[in-house]
Amino acid sequence: METEATQQVSKSSNNVQMHAKELLQSLLTQIPESTFGLERLMFAGDLVEKLPLEERAVLREQMNVFLLRMFSINASDIDIGGYGTKGQVWYRIFGAKKPDAAIEKISADETNILVFSLLMPRQKQFLYENKNLDFSYTIQEGTVTRRFRADVYLDLDQIALNMRAINTTIRPYKMLELHPNVTKTISLAHTKEGLTLITGITGSGKSSTLDSMIDLNNHTVEGHIVIVASPIEYVHESDRCIIRHREVGRDVLSFKEGAIQALRQDPDIIVIGEMRDPETIMTALEVTDSGHKVFSTLHTGSAVESIDRIIGEVPPVEQERVRNRLADTCRCVISQKLVPSLDGKRVLAREIMLMTPSVRSAIKNNNTGEIYQMIQESGELGMITMEQDLRRYFLQKKISLETAMNFSNNKKRMQQLLSANAA
């Protein structure tokens, strides 16, 4: 039975949707049928920009209804708009993305108007010019702040939007269950310099792991942490460290500019949210080479692939220099995946490489193919391959055999490990 408070919330939500629907219908009649493509988008954008603030607020409230639903259904992401959604609102719940049958379909023009209600004029212009826009969005729900990472792009001349809910709490560092040797490379109390990389595909929990590492330092050592990200996700409260948050596009022009400027801000740790291009990769290496501690992320699936990717991003004539610099500055690579578990949720599987003398030598001699075996045989030092970690979850009966095979990087080695266990 619904409580009075629940009924009031539901009634309020219905009122918002009714008002938004009326406003949308009014705006839709003003869009000429003769306009198509970018011209049609821009016309919708101009209509929204001319609205009184209170009417724009109504449209945002409608978007907020879709976003706040994420928390009641345990969704991590929402997708709206674009040809691919077929007018439906899609949610990702425990790794599976599917449309929500409880929400009415939304036309392309309605989506355009709703999304434009979230954007400032400069953001809208950036979207027109670049066909893509990253930004952050906040909903204040009483005393609770809900934050989202957003990406707007075009799908067959239609606005498409993905938004990811940002965790409002940090996973305690101890829950990562990392080896003491790994903790020493991460903690400013033990190591004052060097590059630590968190790698994985989109949605593998890189940001959550990075925030846990920042939080560890914030509460255990005095220092100054500068975070350069696009967008800023979790906002840390300064404790024993001063923590600066610089969002690309809002507080600083680029990752490169943010990292270089940070050198003049007396930092102890510089966090570069993502090494997404050769320029940022080279900047990260140069900043680390200056004697600072640097954390960053990379879109790769394994530790060895991360090394090869960084070296491969530079011209051949530069690769020898970058190979030596990377071997000297890198301290740790953690590659991770969120793997479906038997209880319908997900577990975090990892591959961890520490920069031992043998690993460093393999990188400098361009023998990265040897590193996998080194990781596999160095468990006592804190290293582990993705296959070894998946095997651990399988033996603990947390994941299925099929899942272990599907999420392994080295299928042959995974089969060998499972066969040895069966024997």
Secondary structure, DSSP 4 states (H G I P E B T S, - for coil): ---HHHHHHHHHHHHHHHHHHHHHHHHHTTS-TT--HHHHHHHHHHHHHTS-HHHHHHHHHHHHHHHHHHHHTTEEEEEEESGGGTT--EEEETTEEEE-TTS----HHHHHHHHHTT--HHHHHHHHHHSEEEEEEEEEETTEEEEEEEEEEEETTEEEEEEEEEPSSPPPGGGG---HHHHHHH-TTT-SSEEEEEE-STTSSHHHHHHHHHHHHHHHS-EEEEEEESS--S-PPPSSEEEEEEEBTTTBS-HHHHHHHHTTS--SEEEES---SHHHHHHHHHHHHTT-EEEEEE--SSHHHHHHHHHHTS-HHHHHHHHHHHHHHEEEEEEEEEEE-TTSSEEEEEEEEE--HHHHHHHHTT-GGGHHHHHHT-GGGT-B-HHHHHHHHHHTTSS-HHHHHHT-S-HHHHHHHHHHHH-
